């Protein structure tokens, strides 16, 4: 029994010693960072960062972001911030957002003249940046404005995004009729995302077509999106397959094939 316990005791003792050394090295590295002794900080933090320590990753990211003791490298800083943020370090997450926003602001400045000059791709991208607050404050009205500008030029993504605005009352009054019209137009231009949103409208019983049960029509559109690789649509049709009767499911599959044939004929 004594011989059995000795290896286990040694392992625990070694583990405790390693943890203590690990913590001591992080403390030394952190103190060196605060004292702006970046050479010493790097010596202690780099090995810990390579082992995935979130605090070491965060400190090392700051060094690369500002070029303190290491060459200025914001891309490497983002990688380290991401590593720390993925482990719940909120300071790293906020720093990562700030760095990304710097890039977004540059992109925004470059997009504005192009969008104003009528570039549909730039207009759609600008709409997305206003929708999600990338490089600017979130502004649903501006998002709707730029999506609409892109949609009037028949850009599929612009039509889809304008439809989402009408569907979700984003920067404009909710209008399911207009949302469905835009989704159908974008779907006919081949966008699987539009097929998904159209199916989701019927899944939530907001569609206008009353030729069959809403779940049947929703399944048909979602099936077409799923066949193009849309992961969320695939999960939703799995739920519908449990809900629909065998007779409804057969109608839904037939309708899906009919829609696919119609879309293919318009694409050719």
C-alpha positions as CSV (number, residue, x, y, z in Angstrom):
1,X,0.0,0.0,0.0
2,X,2.8,2.4,0.9
3,X,4.5,1.7,-2.5
4,X,1.2,2.4,-4.2
5,X,0.8,5.8,-2.5
6,X,4.3,7.1,-3.1
7,X,4.0,7.7,-6.9
8,X,0.6,9.4,-6.4
9,X,2.0,11.6,-3.6
10,X,4.9,12.5,-5.8
11,X,2.6,13.5,-8.7
12,X,0.5,15.7,-6.4
13,X,3.7,17.3,-5.0
14,X,5.1,17.9,-8.5
15,X,1.8,19.4,-9.6
16,X,1.7,21.8,-6.6
17,X,5.3,22.8,-7.3
18,X,4.6,23.5,-11.0
19,X,1.5,25.5,-10.2
20,X,3.4,27.6,-7.7
21,X,6.2,28.3,-10.2
22,X,3.6,29.1,-12.8
23,X,1.9,31.7,-10.6
24,X,5.2,33.1,-9.5
25,X,6.3,33.6,-13.1
26,X,3.0,35.3,-13.9
27,X,3.4,37.6,-11.0
28,X,7.0,38.5,-11.9
29,X,6.0,39.1,-15.6
30,X,3.0,41.3,-14.5
31,X,5.2,43.3,-12.2
32,X,7.8,43.8,-14.9
33,X,5.1,44.9,-17.3
34,X,3.8,47.5,-14.8
35,X,7.4,48.8,-14.3
36,X,7.9,49.0,-18.1
37,X,10.6,46.4,-18.0
38,X,9.3,44.8,-21.1
39,X,12.3,42.6,-21.8
40,X,11.8,40.9,-18.5
41,X,8.1,40.8,-18.9
42,X,8.4,39.1,-22.3
43,X,10.8,36.5,-20.8
44,X,8.2,35.5,-18.2
45,X,5.0,36.0,-20.1
46,X,5.8,34.4,-23.4
47,X,6.1,30.8,-22.1
48,X,2.9,31.2,-20.1
49,X,1.1,32.7,-23.1
50,X,2.2,29.7,-25.2
51,X,0.6,27.5,-22.6
52,X,-2.7,29.4,-23.0
53,X,-2.6,31.5,-19.8
54,X,-5.3,34.2,-20.4
55,X,-3.6,36.9,-18.2
56,X,-0.2,36.4,-19.9
57,X,-2.0,36.5,-23.3
58,X,-3.7,39.8,-22.4
59,X,-0.5,41.4,-21.3
60,X,1.5,40.2,-24.2
61,X,-1.3,41.5,-26.6
62,X,-0.9,44.9,-25.1
63,X,2.8,44.8,-25.7
64,X,2.3,44.0,-29.4
65,X,-0.5,46.5,-29.8
66,X,1.6,49.3,-28.6
67,X,5.0,48.0,-29.7
68,X,6.4,47.9,-26.1
69,X,9.5,45.8,-26.0
70,X,8.4,44.0,-29.2
71,X,7.8,45.1,-32.8
72,X,4.5,46.8,-33.2
73,X,2.1,44.1,-34.6
74,X,-1.6,44.7,-34.2
75,X,-2.5,41.5,-36.0
76,X,-0.5,39.4,-33.5
77,X,-2.1,41.5,-30.7
78,X,-5.6,40.5,-32.0
79,X,-4.6,36.8,-31.9
80,X,-3.4,37.1,-28.3
81,X,-6.5,39.2,-27.3
82,X,-8.7,36.6,-28.9
83,X,-7.0,33.8,-27.0
84,X,-7.5,35.6,-23.7
85,X,-11.1,36.7,-24.6
86,X,-12.1,33.1,-25.5
87,X,-11.3,32.2,-21.9
88,X,-13.5,34.9,-20.4
89,X,-11.0,37.8,-20.0
90,X,-13.3,40.8,-20.4
91,X,-10.5,43.3,-20.6
92,X,-9.1,41.4,-23.6
93,X,-12.5,41.2,-25.2
94,X,-13.0,45.0,-24.9
95,X,-9.5,45.6,-26.3
96,X,-10.1,43.3,-29.2
97,X,-13.3,45.1,-30.0
98,X,-11.5,48.4,-29.9
99,X,-8.8,47.2,-32.2
100,X,-11.4,45.8,-34.7
101,X,-13.2,49.1,-34.5
102,X,-10.1,50.9,-35.7
103,X,-10.1,48.8,-38.8
104,X,-13.8,49.3,-39.2
105,X,-13.5,53.1,-39.0
106,X,-10.9,53.0,-41.8
107,X,-13.2,50.8,-43.9
108,X,-16.1,53.1,-43.2
109,X,-14.2,56.2,-44.3
110,X,-13.2,54.4,-47.5
111,X,-16.7,53.1,-48.2
112,X,-18.6,56.4,-47.8
113,X,-17.4,58.0,-51.1
114,X,-18.0,54.8,-53.0
115,X,-21.5,54.3,-51.6
116,X,-22.4,58.0,-52.3
117,X,-21.1,57.6,-55.9
118,X,-23.5,54.7,-56.4
119,X,-21.4,51.5,-55.7
120,X,-24.1,48.9,-54.7
121,X,-21.6,46.6,-53.0
122,X,-20.3,49.5,-50.9
123,X,-23.9,50.6,-50.1
124,X,-24.8,47.1,-48.9
125,X,-21.6,46.9,-46.8
126,X,-22.2,50.3,-45.3
127,X,-25.7,49.2,-44.4
128,X,-24.3,46.2,-42.5
129,X,-21.8,48.4,-40.7
130,X,-24.6,50.7,-39.5
131,X,-26.7,47.7,-38.6
132,X,-24.1,46.1,-36.4
133,X,-22.2,49.2,-35.2
134,X,-18.9,48.4,-36.9
135,X,-16.7,51.5,-36.8
136,X,-19.7,53.7,-35.9
137,X,-22.7,53.7,-33.6
138,X,-25.5,51.4,-34.5
139,X,-28.0,53.3,-36.6
140,X,-31.0,51.2,-38.0
141,X,-32.3,54.1,-40.1
142,X,-29.0,54.5,-41.9
143,X,-28.8,50.7,-42.3
144,X,-32.2,50.7,-44.0
145,X,-31.3,53.7,-46.1
146,X,-28.1,52.1,-47.5
147,X,-29.6,48.6,-47.9
148,X,-32.5,50.3,-49.9
149,X,-30.0,52.1,-52.1
150,X,-28.3,48.8,-52.9
151,X,-31.6,47.0,-53.4
152,X,-32.8,49.6,-56.0
153,X,-29.7,48.6,-58.0
154,X,-30.9,45.0,-57.9
155,X,-28.0,43.8,-55.7
156,X,-29.3,40.4,-54.3
157,X,-27.8,41.0,-50.8
158,X,-29.2,44.5,-50.7
159,X,-32.7,43.2,-51.6
160,X,-32.4,40.5,-48.9
161,X,-31.2,43.0,-46.3
162,X,-33.9,45.5,-47.1
163,X,-36.4,42.6,-46.6
164,X,-34.9,41.9,-43.2
165,X,-35.4,45.5,-42.2
166,X,-39.1,45.3,-43.1
167,X,-39.4,41.9,-41.4
168,X,-37.7,43.0,-38.2
169,X,-38.9,46.6,-38.1
170,X,-35.3,47.8,-38.3
171,X,-35.1,51.4,-39.2
172,X,-38.6,51.2,-40.8
173,X,-42.1,50.2,-39.9
174,X,-42.7,46.5,-39.9
175,X,-44.2,45.3,-43.2
176,X,-44.4,41.5,-43.7
177,X,-45.8,42.0,-47.2
178,X,-42.7,44.0,-48.4
179,X,-40.4,41.6,-46.5
180,X,-41.8,38.6,-48.3
181,X,-41.6,40.4,-51.6
182,X,-37.9,41.2,-51.1
183,X,-37.1,37.7,-49.9
184,X,-38.8,36.1,-52.9
185,X,-36.9,38.5,-55.3
186,X,-33.5,37.7,-53.6
187,X,-34.3,33.9,-53.6
188,X,-35.0,34.0,-57.3
189,X,-31.6,35.5,-57.7
190,X,-30.1,32.4,-56.0
191,X,-29.5,33.6,-52.4
192,X,-29.9,30.7,-50.0
193,X,-30.0,33.2,-47.1
194,X,-33.2,34.7,-48.7
195,X,-34.7,31.2,-49.0
196,X,-33.9,30.7,-45.3
197,X,-35.6,34.0,-44.2
198,X,-38.6,33.3,-46.4
199,X,-39.0,29.9,-44.8
200,X,-38.5,31.4,-41.4
201,X,-41.4,33.8,-42.1
202,X,-43.7,30.9,-42.7
203,X,-42.2,29.0,-39.8
204,X,-43.4,31.9,-37.6
205,X,-46.7,32.1,-39.5
206,X,-46.1,35.6,-41.1
207,X,-46.2,34.5,-44.7
208,X,-49.0,35.6,-47.1
209,X,-49.3,32.5,-49.3
210,X,-52.4,30.6,-48.0
211,X,-52.3,27.9,-50.7
212,X,-51.1,25.4,-48.1
213,X,-50.3,25.1,-44.4
214,X,-47.7,27.7,-43.3
215,X,-45.4,24.9,-42.0
216,X,-45.6,23.1,-45.3
217,X,-44.6,26.2,-47.2
218,X,-42.0,27.1,-44.6
219,X,-40.5,23.6,-44.9
220,X,-40.3,23.9,-48.7
221,X,-38.3,27.1,-48.6
222,X,-36.1,25.9,-45.7
223,X,-35.4,22.7,-47.5
224,X,-34.1,24.6,-50.5
225,X,-31.8,26.7,-48.3
226,X,-30.6,23.6,-46.4
227,X,-29.8,21.8,-49.7
228,X,-27.5,24.8,-50.5
229,X,-25.7,24.2,-47.2
230,X,-27.6,26.5,-44.8
231,X,-27.0,25.0,-41.4
232,X,-29.7,26.7,-39.4
233,X,-32.3,25.9,-42.1
234,X,-31.3,22.2,-41.8
235,X,-32.0,22.3,-38.0
236,X,-35.3,23.9,-38.6
237,X,-36.5,21.4,-41.1
238,X,-35.5,18.6,-38.7
239,X,-37.9,20.2,-36.2
240,X,-40.6,20.5,-38.8
241,X,-40.2,16.8,-39.8
242,X,-41.2,15.9,-36.2
243,X,-44.2,18.2,-36.3
244,X,-45.7,17.6,-39.7
245,X,-48.0,14.6,-40.5
246,X,-46.8,12.1,-43.1
247,X,-49.2,13.6,-45.6
248,X,-48.1,17.2,-44.9
249,X,-44.5,16.2,-45.1
250,X,-45.0,14.6,-48.5
251,X,-46.7,17.8,-49.7
252,X,-43.8,19.9,-48.3
253,X,-41.2,17.8,-50.1
254,X,-43.2,18.0,-53.3
255,X,-43.4,21.8,-53.0
256,X,-39.7,22.0,-52.2
257,X,-38.9,20.2,-55.5
258,X,-41.3,22.4,-57.4
259,X,-39.7,25.5,-56.0
260,X,-36.2,24.2,-56.8
261,X,-37.2,23.5,-60.4
262,X,-38.6,27.0,-60.7
263,X,-35.5,28.6,-59.2
264,X,-33.3,26.6,-61.5
265,X,-35.3,27.5,-64.6
266,X,-34.9,31.2,-63.7
267,X,-31.2,30.9,-63.1
268,X,-30.6,29.2,-66.5
